[in-house]
């Protein structure tokens, strides 16, 4: 009888290292796929709370419940999309007189512009949050797989493990292919939107042409609402976009004109200095009672720090490009935000903080004092964006020593200002005065600037002589540098162009103002200021530099301040 054993073909068994490699790769791929396609995040969409979920249908679907949906083709690869379930507007964001019927929505159109004018910021936040959630889910899946494998190894005996290993070795590729098919099918079915397809015969609404929603398809009752109010909304959106684009161009032109005028003035000054023989003047000495004021040497060159002041932005993200222009053209090295960055300090207003933060290059530090329309949540958003939020202590930012704190009062839409904690405004003023004087060393002031939203809080610190300068906002009107006590107080107007009874959305309702300050790090004194303004007609002006006044040695009582917002 012939021996057929030797002639029978042997099945190739992959080496152990290859089997382990294939197993690990499959585990990682399955975990990543599960983590990505099941990722979710609770964020906001405009003024609404919203839940974001990853899908695999190639669409971005905004689900508005009974009203219908908005559908766009997803720009993500591999057929990934997203489902956004829009929820209610937080109660703390709504007015005491909300719209009661559909007709009343027409008066609320511009309120939504404020939130939808920067869709790129919303998308960036959503992508970042979903990516973080996907990463954690992937790690969790890998941990579960590792625990399961470890448990099986411990439960199954050595002999059985060898048998299973041998069997797996003979069918490595079949098992791998089967697992890929099962995982892909399961994940596709679990994350796809029921009834949705990546292709549709519907064409995008022509109303959205030229807007961030270009190509969007509307379904359900929402289509009727869009047909009724969409033209008004898009018209208001486009009007706002056109206004701020033109205002930014005007601001660039104003900086060009100011730079040309400054260059001419500098040239004349140099020519005059060259033609006239001068003797170095003896530097002024400190007057009686002005101890601690550094006196520069006759040959010392000023070490100037350029600072841009913004305040009372109130979520007017239309000003973000103009803030960026002001930072770039002024050569600002530090940005001071005197508060009221938001309207109600809610979670959905993170988009406002992110928009303003994106306007300022990361390399330039931003220091903020929370206002009465902000909240601890806004402070967190600001810190997450890389800003320094003042908390009652002194911070040194590029040689400028800043003291400040949040506003102890809170104001919300339809609700009068009220104390938000145990500390009253008077107690906060005394605490800041004490912190400023405690920072003194050997008679040398330890504070260069008090940055506080409400200017009235600075009266007591200025009277002590421990604070030489104060910058505030809150009043929505400018008060030029004025001596209060033994220091100088300056109140910046609203950078959002905020006016009483008008929303800070759409084109400006009042004049927007920013201020450029120059600070001498040798003398620890402010040198001059420069006003940057944009009117409600979009006319931009950059003023010439005006000297910062020096306080006298005689205390000057504070004049009554007008009420703020």
Buried (B, 14 or more C-beta within 10 A) or exposed (E): EEEEEEEEEEEEBBEEEEBEEBBEEBBBBBBBBBBBBBBBBEBBBBBBBBBBBBBBBBBBBBBBEEBBBBBBBBEBEEBBBBBBBBBEBBEBBBEEEEBEEEEEBEEBBBBBBBBBBBBEBBBBBBBEBBBEBBBEBBEEBBEEBEEEEEEEEEEEEEEEEEEEEEEBBBEBEEBBEEBBEEBBEBBBEEBBBEEBEBEEEEEBBEBBEEBBBEEBBBBBEBBBBBEEBBEBBBEBBEBBBEBBEBBBEBBBEBBEEBEEEBEEEEEEEEEEEEEEEEEEEEEEEEEEEBEBBEEBEEEEEBEBBBBBBBBBBBBBBBBBBBBBBBBBBBEBBBBBBBBBBBBBBBBBBBBBBBBBBBBBEEEBBBBBBBBBBBBEBBBBBBEEBEBBBBEEEBBEBEBBBBBBBBBBBBBBEEEEBEEBEEBEBEEBBBBBBBBBBEBBEEEEBBBBBBBBBBBBBBBBBBBBBBBBBBBBBBBBBBBEBBBBBBBBBBBBBBBBBBBEEEBBBBBBBBBBBBBBBBBBBBBBBBBBBBBBBBBBEBBBBBBEBEEBBEBEEEBBEBEEBEEBB
